Amino acid sequence: MSTFSAQERERLQNYLQKKLGNNALTLRTRERATDSAEVLLNGEFIGTVYKDEEDGDTSYDFNMAILDIDIAG
């Protein structure tokens, strides 16, 4: 199972902040899962980023669910 180190979370957080142009994005360790981290915007949970090390390559998958009530206006 893949695990996130503190340094890896920090590097990924810095990448997401730079790529998305928002320093309010933070990554937080999940209590029961070591292969993923929570993504927060201004302290509000917005998604999960998963680490995948299959086939000898490391990749990250960011998942964000958007509810219809959130975009209803």
C-alpha positions as CSV (number, residue, x, y, z in Angstrom):
1,M,0.0,0.0,0.0
2,S,1.3,3.5,-0.9
3,T,1.7,6.0,1.9
4,F,2.1,9.8,1.9
5,S,5.1,11.1,3.8
6,A,4.9,14.6,5.4
7,Q,7.5,15.9,2.8
8,E,5.5,14.4,-0.1
9,R,2.3,16.0,1.2
10,E,4.0,19.4,1.4
11,R,5.5,19.0,-2.1
12,L,2.1,18.1,-3.5
13,Q,0.3,20.9,-1.6
14,N,2.8,23.4,-3.0
15,Y,2.2,22.0,-6.5
16,L,-1.6,22.3,-6.2
17,Q,-1.3,25.8,-4.8
18,K,0.9,27.0,-7.6
19,K,-1.0,25.1,-10.4
20,L,-4.4,26.3,-9.2
21,G,-3.3,29.7,-8.2
22,N,-4.6,29.5,-4.6
23,N,-2.5,29.4,-1.5
24,A,-5.5,28.6,0.6
25,L,-5.4,25.0,-0.6
26,T,-4.0,22.6,2.0
27,L,-3.5,18.9,2.3
28,R,-4.2,17.0,5.5
29,T,-3.5,13.5,6.6
30,R,-6.5,11.2,6.7
31,E,-7.1,9.3,10.0
32,R,-7.7,5.8,8.6
33,A,-6.1,5.9,5.1
34,T,-2.4,6.2,4.4
35,D,-2.6,6.2,0.6
36,S,-4.5,9.4,0.4
37,A,-4.9,12.9,1.8
38,E,-7.7,15.4,2.3
39,V,-7.7,18.5,0.2
40,L,-9.1,21.6,1.9
41,L,-9.8,25.1,0.7
42,N,-9.8,27.7,3.5
43,G,-10.3,24.8,6.0
44,E,-13.3,23.3,4.1
45,F,-13.0,19.8,2.8
46,I,-13.3,19.8,-1.0
47,G,-11.8,16.5,-2.1
48,T,-9.3,13.7,-1.7
49,V,-6.0,13.1,-3.5
50,Y,-4.9,9.4,-3.8
51,K,-1.4,8.1,-4.4
52,D,-0.9,5.3,-6.9
53,E,2.4,3.4,-7.3
54,E,1.4,0.7,-9.8
55,D,3.7,-0.4,-12.5
56,G,6.7,1.3,-10.8
57,D,5.4,4.8,-11.6
58,T,3.9,7.2,-9.0
59,S,0.9,9.2,-9.8
60,Y,-1.7,11.2,-7.9
61,D,-5.5,11.3,-8.5
62,F,-7.5,14.3,-7.2
63,N,-11.2,13.6,-6.7
64,M,-13.7,16.3,-6.0
65,A,-17.4,15.7,-5.8
66,I,-19.7,18.6,-6.6
67,L,-23.3,18.4,-5.4
68,D,-26.1,19.9,-7.5
69,I,-27.2,21.9,-4.4
70,D,-23.8,23.5,-4.3
71,I,-24.2,24.9,-7.9
72,A,-27.9,25.6,-7.7
73,G,-27.3,29.2,-7.0
